[in-house]
Amino acid sequence: MPASPELSGSEGIGQYLRRERMDRGFTLEKLAAKTGLSRSYLSNVERDVNSPTINTLRTIVDALGTTLSQLFHAVDRERRVVTPPDQRVELTRAGVEGVTYTLLNPKHSGRLEMMMLEVAPGASSGSDPHTHSGEEVGLLLSGELDYWVDGAHYRLRPGDCVSFDSSLPHRYSNPGDVPAVCVWSETPPSF
């Protein structure tokens, strides 16, 4: 008989199983008795240390009174809603040195894109302003950032927020000697 495929612990399966076990008032010992699996193995599955085969997973969900379908639906829903830090996507733009965009919601399917923008000292989006459709909102967390929107200059300091129609010509530059770090959102997504 062929081996069962394994599941990745990064999918949140362990967290779901632990929550289901606790919701039913089961201890690890009780679940071990119901499944025939060891307490330590079950603990490792819940902590995403061990990746169970489909057959083993079926044994666990049967003992919990749930189904594989419910498990995968719950895990998929969480993956669409929550993006852990290790699943963020870091990007740079060609011709723009010292600027890093980290997409905070890279798997989004909506109209809003969130990112972390880091601008190295002296770096900029370029000397020519750019435009595109949509809106942007940025919150400066640390450092300084010069921002030009429709020809007007603004010096942003930590805690300052900028909000504008993206069809207006805009550009930015870091005049300071430390990186400028911002949380940025724009609609529609451009990455």
C-alpha positions as CSV (number, residue, x, y, z in Angstrom):
1,M,0.0,0.0,0.0
2,P,1.5,3.5,-0.9
3,A,2.4,5.8,1.9
4,S,0.0,8.5,2.8
5,P,0.9,12.1,1.9
6,E,2.1,14.3,4.7
7,L,0.7,17.7,5.7
8,S,2.8,20.7,6.4
9,G,2.8,22.0,10.0
10,S,2.8,25.6,8.7
11,E,-0.8,25.2,7.7
12,G,-2.1,25.6,11.2
13,I,-3.3,22.0,11.6
14,G,-1.8,21.5,15.0
15,Q,-3.4,24.7,16.3
16,Y,-6.8,23.5,15.0
17,L,-6.5,20.1,16.5
18,R,-5.5,21.5,19.9
19,R,-8.4,23.9,19.9
20,E,-10.8,21.0,19.0
21,R,-9.4,18.8,21.7
22,M,-9.7,21.4,24.4
23,D,-13.2,22.5,23.2
24,R,-14.2,18.9,23.9
25,G,-12.5,18.8,27.3
26,F,-10.1,16.1,26.2
27,T,-6.7,15.8,27.8
28,L,-3.8,14.5,25.7
29,E,-4.0,11.3,27.6
30,K,-7.7,10.8,26.8
31,L,-7.1,11.6,23.1
32,A,-4.2,9.1,23.1
33,A,-6.4,6.4,24.6
34,K,-9.1,7.1,21.9
35,T,-6.6,7.1,19.0
36,G,-4.0,4.6,20.1
37,L,-1.4,7.2,19.4
38,S,1.1,8.2,22.1
39,R,0.6,11.4,24.2
40,S,4.0,12.7,23.1
41,Y,3.2,12.2,19.4
42,L,-0.1,14.0,19.8
43,S,1.6,16.8,21.6
44,N,4.2,17.1,18.8
45,V,1.4,17.2,16.2
46,E,-0.4,20.0,18.1
47,R,2.9,22.0,18.2
48,D,3.5,21.3,14.5
49,V,6.7,19.4,15.3
50,N,5.3,16.2,13.6
51,S,3.4,16.3,10.4
52,P,0.8,13.5,10.5
53,T,-0.1,11.4,7.5
54,I,-3.6,11.6,6.1
55,N,-4.5,8.3,7.7
56,T,-3.2,9.4,11.1
57,L,-4.9,12.7,10.8
58,R,-8.2,10.9,10.0
59,T,-7.8,8.8,13.2
60,I,-7.3,12.0,15.3
61,V,-10.3,13.9,13.7
62,D,-12.5,10.8,14.1
63,A,-11.7,10.6,17.8
64,L,-12.5,14.3,18.1
65,G,-15.8,13.9,16.4
66,T,-15.0,16.1,13.4
67,T,-14.0,15.5,9.8
68,L,-11.0,16.1,7.5
69,S,-13.3,18.4,5.5
70,Q,-14.0,20.6,8.5
71,L,-10.3,20.6,9.4
72,F,-9.2,21.7,6.0
73,H,-12.0,24.3,5.7
74,A,-11.0,25.9,9.0
75,V,-7.3,25.9,8.2
76,D,-7.9,27.3,4.7
77,R,-10.1,30.1,6.2
78,E,-7.4,31.0,8.7
79,R,-4.7,31.0,5.9
80,R,-6.9,33.5,3.9
81,V,-7.4,35.7,6.9
82,V,-4.0,35.6,8.8
83,T,-0.6,36.1,7.2
84,P,2.2,35.2,9.6
85,P,5.5,37.2,9.4
86,D,7.3,34.3,7.7
87,Q,4.8,34.4,4.8
88,R,5.2,38.0,3.9
89,V,6.8,38.9,0.6
90,E,9.7,41.3,0.2
91,L,10.0,43.3,-3.0
92,T,12.2,46.0,-4.6
93,R,11.6,48.0,-7.7
94,A,14.0,48.1,-10.6
95,G,16.0,51.3,-10.7
96,V,15.1,52.2,-7.1
97,E,18.0,51.6,-4.7
98,G,17.5,51.4,-0.9
99,V,13.8,51.0,-0.9
100,T,12.1,47.7,0.3
101,Y,8.4,46.9,0.2
102,T,7.2,44.1,2.4
103,L,3.7,42.9,1.4
104,L,1.8,42.3,4.6
105,N,-1.1,40.7,2.9
106,P,0.4,39.0,-0.2
107,K,-2.4,36.5,-0.6
108,H,-5.1,39.0,-0.6
109,S,-7.9,39.0,-3.2
110,G,-9.5,42.2,-2.2
111,R,-9.2,45.9,-3.1
112,L,-6.7,46.9,-0.4
113,E,-3.0,46.2,-0.3
114,M,-0.9,46.6,2.9
115,M,2.8,46.9,3.0
116,M,5.8,47.9,5.2
117,L,7.9,50.4,3.4
118,E,11.6,50.8,4.4
119,V,13.6,53.7,2.8
120,A,17.3,53.7,3.5
121,P,19.0,57.0,4.4
122,G,19.3,59.1,1.2
123,A,17.1,56.7,-0.8
124,S,14.1,57.8,-2.7
125,S,11.4,56.7,-5.1
126,G,13.2,58.7,-7.8
127,S,13.4,62.3,-8.8
128,D,10.4,62.1,-11.1
129,P,6.9,61.9,-9.4
130,H,4.7,59.0,-10.4
131,T,0.9,58.6,-10.7
132,H,-1.5,55.7,-10.8
133,S,-5.2,55.2,-10.1
134,G,-6.4,54.7,-6.5
135,E,-5.7,56.0,-3.0
136,E,-2.8,55.7,-0.6
137,V,-2.4,56.1,3.1
138,G,0.9,55.9,4.9
139,L,1.9,56.0,8.6
140,L,5.5,56.8,9.4
141,L,6.7,54.6,12.3
142,S,10.3,55.7,12.5
143,G,12.8,58.0,10.8
144,E,12.0,60.9,8.6
145,L,10.5,61.0,5.2
146,D,10.1,63.9,2.8
147,Y,6.9,63.5,0.7
148,W,5.8,65.5,-2.3
149,V,2.1,65.3,-3.4
150,D,1.0,67.4,-6.3
151,G,4.1,69.6,-6.0
152,A,3.6,70.3,-2.2
153,H,6.4,69.2,0.1
154,Y,5.7,67.6,3.5
155,R,8.3,66.5,6.1
156,L,6.9,63.4,7.9
157,R,8.0,62.5,11.4
158,P,7.1,59.3,13.4
159,G,3.4,59.2,13.9
160,D,2.6,61.4,10.9
161,C,0.1,60.0,8.4
162,V,-0.2,61.0,4.8
163,S,-3.3,60.3,2.7
164,F,-3.9,61.2,-0.9
165,D,-5.4,60.4,-4.3
166,S,-2.7,58.4,-6.2
167,S,-3.6,60.1,-9.4
168,L,-1.8,63.2,-8.1
169,P,2.0,63.2,-8.8
170,H,3.9,61.9,-5.8
171,R,7.3,60.9,-4.7
172,Y,9.3,60.5,-1.5
173,S,12.9,60.7,-0.1
174,N,14.6,59.9,3.2
175,P,16.6,63.0,4.3
176,G,17.7,61.4,7.6
177,D,20.6,59.2,8.6
178,V,18.4,56.3,9.7
179,P,16.0,54.2,7.7
180,A,12.4,55.5,7.4
181,V,9.9,52.8,8.2
182,C,6.2,53.1,7.2
183,V,3.1,51.1,7.2
184,W,1.4,51.7,3.8
185,S,-1.9,50.9,2.2
186,E,-3.1,51.4,-1.3
187,T,-6.0,50.6,-3.4
188,P,-6.2,49.1,-5.9
189,P,-3.2,46.8,-5.2
190,S,-0.2,47.6,-7.4
191,F,2.1,44.6,-6.7
